[in-house]
Amino acid sequence: MKVHKIIKLSPCVLLFLALSSCYYDNKEDLFVYLDDQPCEFTTISFTTDIVPILDQYCVSCHRPADQQGGINLVGYQQAVKYAKDGSLYGSANHAAGYVPMPVGTRKIPSCDIQKLKAWIDSGAQNN
């Protein structure tokens, strides 16, 4: 009689073991960015390169209607302040001494960080 109960349970046990072996328990496996893609650019433009990065990762929390931390990153006049004081790059790169952004996630893709740095290093122009 006990053998019969074990046989009934074994498909459930096998299913549990099969499903639990595919579980990812760390952020790196759950939130994969395509950082191995080549990052090639010769020129950098606020309008074509930086605005899309800010729109994708920043302005949902840092816009005029919802300035979390008192920071607005919509438009050149606002973004350039944080570019020139180092906080835009420092936060995006998760550098020591800066609040890592976006909050609660990995850094934005390395290519986007490189573009931010290149724009800032070239004078953070409004182009």
ABEGO torsion letter per residue (X at the ends): XAAAAAAAAAAAAAAAAAAAAABBABAAAABBBBAABBBBBABBBAAAAAAAAAAAAAAAABBAABBBGGBBABEAAAAAAAAAAGAAAAAAAGBBGBBBOBBGBBBBBAAAAAAAAAAAAAGGBBX
